[in-house]
């Protein structure tokens, strides 16, 4: 396997966009969530992109897939936290649906890359 340039991977670029969206969202959450939901959402979003980047340095598809799987798990975690924000009425339905669509599209792309790499192994 050749190493991937993570900065050129669409999934990494979209994960970076999600980080921006996460920080914007969490800046509007109540102060009492600063060390709870805000921190967790931002760490989850950063984990998505970080695992893609770290995995791209690995020598085999098997190792890259492991990091992509971790990234996918963080995306599911972030989506769950987004649902919490909506259920607690911290965000509007419009904002929720936009962000949910973004994270679901990213999860799909990560899953598709995992499938592609598994078929090459």
C-alpha beads as a LAMMPS data file, in Angstrom:
LAMMPS data file: protein, C-alpha beads

121 atoms
120 bonds

1 atom types
1 bond types

-500.0 500.0 xlo xhi
-500.0 500.0 ylo yhi
-500.0 500.0 zlo zhi

Masses

1 110.0

Atoms # bond

1 1 1 0.000 0.000 0.000
2 1 1 1.190 3.473 -0.698
3 1 1 0.800 6.050 2.026
4 1 1 -1.989 8.546 1.534
5 1 1 -1.546 12.293 1.696
6 1 1 -4.229 12.903 4.307
7 1 1 -4.603 16.568 3.364
8 1 1 -5.772 15.504 -0.101
9 1 1 -8.329 13.016 1.213
10 1 1 -11.874 14.341 0.870
11 1 1 -12.872 12.642 4.113
12 1 1 -10.137 14.492 6.012
13 1 1 -11.162 17.813 4.448
14 1 1 -14.803 17.207 5.364
15 1 1 -13.783 16.133 8.862
16 1 1 -11.925 19.438 9.217
17 1 1 -15.105 21.252 8.142
18 1 1 -17.009 19.315 10.808
19 1 1 -14.500 20.503 13.409
20 1 1 -15.241 24.094 12.402
21 1 1 -18.971 23.419 12.622
22 1 1 -18.553 21.755 16.009
23 1 1 -16.658 24.693 17.471
24 1 1 -19.271 27.130 16.157
25 1 1 -22.068 25.019 17.636
26 1 1 -20.434 24.489 21.010
27 1 1 -19.635 28.183 21.378
28 1 1 -23.388 28.769 21.538
29 1 1 -24.145 26.088 24.151
30 1 1 -24.908 27.039 27.754
31 1 1 -21.927 27.875 29.961
32 1 1 -22.689 24.920 32.219
33 1 1 -21.889 22.599 29.284
34 1 1 -18.376 24.039 28.818
35 1 1 -16.644 21.070 30.471
36 1 1 -19.262 18.529 29.434
37 1 1 -20.935 18.463 26.074
38 1 1 -18.842 21.278 24.553
39 1 1 -15.565 19.609 25.387
40 1 1 -16.759 16.153 24.343
41 1 1 -18.169 17.288 21.004
42 1 1 -15.034 19.178 20.085
43 1 1 -12.789 16.287 21.111
44 1 1 -14.936 13.858 19.104
45 1 1 -14.789 16.013 15.992
46 1 1 -11.018 16.460 16.279
47 1 1 -10.666 12.701 16.751
48 1 1 -12.377 12.034 13.422
49 1 1 -9.827 14.035 11.428
50 1 1 -6.881 13.021 13.619
51 1 1 -7.497 9.301 13.151
52 1 1 -7.753 9.743 9.382
53 1 1 -4.449 11.611 9.385
54 1 1 -2.690 9.142 11.683
55 1 1 -4.002 6.146 9.771
56 1 1 -2.776 7.547 6.482
57 1 1 0.790 7.143 7.751
58 1 1 0.475 3.392 8.224
59 1 1 2.185 0.952 5.903
60 1 1 -0.704 -1.436 5.321
61 1 1 -4.378 -1.163 4.459
62 1 1 -5.162 -3.247 7.540
63 1 1 -3.608 -0.649 9.817
64 1 1 -5.189 2.258 7.935
65 1 1 -8.594 0.548 8.184
66 1 1 -8.201 0.314 11.970
67 1 1 -7.735 4.081 12.218
68 1 1 -10.562 4.734 9.779
69 1 1 -12.773 2.527 11.957
70 1 1 -11.797 4.585 15.004
71 1 1 -12.604 7.722 13.014
72 1 1 -15.992 6.295 12.103
73 1 1 -16.655 5.524 15.758
74 1 1 -15.884 9.128 16.674
75 1 1 -18.284 10.304 13.973
76 1 1 -21.038 8.165 15.509
77 1 1 -20.132 9.592 18.910
78 1 1 -20.335 13.175 17.586
79 1 1 -23.687 12.469 15.960
80 1 1 -25.037 11.152 19.268
81 1 1 -23.885 14.312 21.008
82 1 1 -25.596 16.344 18.288
83 1 1 -28.838 14.487 19.029
84 1 1 -28.392 15.367 22.713
85 1 1 -28.059 19.036 21.754
86 1 1 -31.266 18.854 19.772
87 1 1 -33.208 16.937 22.419
88 1 1 -32.112 19.444 25.046
89 1 1 -33.274 22.238 22.711
90 1 1 -29.804 23.774 22.483
91 1 1 -30.104 23.974 18.672
92 1 1 -32.883 24.502 16.177
93 1 1 -34.308 21.701 14.079
94 1 1 -32.923 23.384 10.962
95 1 1 -29.382 23.473 12.363
96 1 1 -29.734 19.932 13.670
97 1 1 -30.830 18.554 10.292
98 1 1 -28.020 20.344 8.452
99 1 1 -25.343 19.077 10.828
100 1 1 -26.836 15.591 10.972
101 1 1 -26.774 15.431 7.177
102 1 1 -23.132 16.552 7.152
103 1 1 -21.981 13.950 9.668
104 1 1 -24.002 11.174 8.004
105 1 1 -22.443 11.992 4.639
106 1 1 -18.990 11.899 6.226
107 1 1 -19.720 8.564 7.907
108 1 1 -20.815 7.142 4.572
109 1 1 -17.606 8.287 2.869
110 1 1 -15.423 6.843 5.631
111 1 1 -17.325 3.545 5.401
112 1 1 -16.921 3.481 1.628
113 1 1 -13.156 3.986 1.930
114 1 1 -12.972 1.191 4.496
115 1 1 -14.872 -1.103 2.095
116 1 1 -12.577 -0.134 -0.788
117 1 1 -9.429 -0.782 1.224
118 1 1 -10.770 -4.105 2.500
119 1 1 -11.485 -5.224 -1.056
120 1 1 -7.879 -4.379 -2.006
121 1 1 -6.410 -6.380 0.894

Bonds

1 1 1 2
2 1 2 3
3 1 3 4
4 1 4 5
5 1 5 6
6 1 6 7
7 1 7 8
8 1 8 9
9 1 9 10
10 1 10 11
11 1 11 12
12 1 12 13
13 1 13 14
14 1 14 15
15 1 15 16
16 1 16 17
17 1 17 18
18 1 18 19
19 1 19 20
20 1 20 21
21 1 21 22
22 1 22 23
23 1 23 24
24 1 24 25
25 1 25 26
26 1 26 27
27 1 27 28
28 1 28 29
29 1 29 30
30 1 30 31
31 1 31 32
32 1 32 33
33 1 33 34
34 1 34 35
35 1 35 36
36 1 36 37
37 1 37 38
38 1 38 39
39 1 39 40
40 1 40 41
41 1 41 42
42 1 42 43
43 1 43 44
44 1 44 45
45 1 45 46
46 1 46 47
47 1 47 48
48 1 48 49
49 1 49 50
50 1 50 51
51 1 51 52
52 1 52 53
53 1 53 54
54 1 54 55
55 1 55 56
56 1 56 57
57 1 57 58
58 1 58 59
59 1 59 60
60 1 60 61
61 1 61 62
62 1 62 63
63 1 63 64
64 1 64 65
65 1 65 66
66 1 66 67
67 1 67 68
68 1 68 69
69 1 69 70
70 1 70 71
71 1 71 72
72 1 72 73
73 1 73 74
74 1 74 75
75 1 75 76
76 1 76 77
77 1 77 78
78 1 78 79
79 1 79 80
80 1 80 81
81 1 81 82
82 1 82 83
83 1 83 84
84 1 84 85
85 1 85 86
86 1 86 87
87 1 87 88
88 1 88 89
89 1 89 90
90 1 90 91
91 1 91 92
92 1 92 93
93 1 93 94
94 1 94 95
95 1 95 96
96 1 96 97
97 1 97 98
98 1 98 99
99 1 99 100
100 1 100 101
101 1 101 102
102 1 102 103
103 1 103 104
104 1 104 105
105 1 105 106
106 1 106 107
107 1 107 108
108 1 108 109
109 1 109 110
110 1 110 111
111 1 111 112
112 1 112 113
113 1 113 114
114 1 114 115
115 1 115 116
116 1 116 117
117 1 117 118
118 1 118 119
119 1 119 120
120 1 120 121
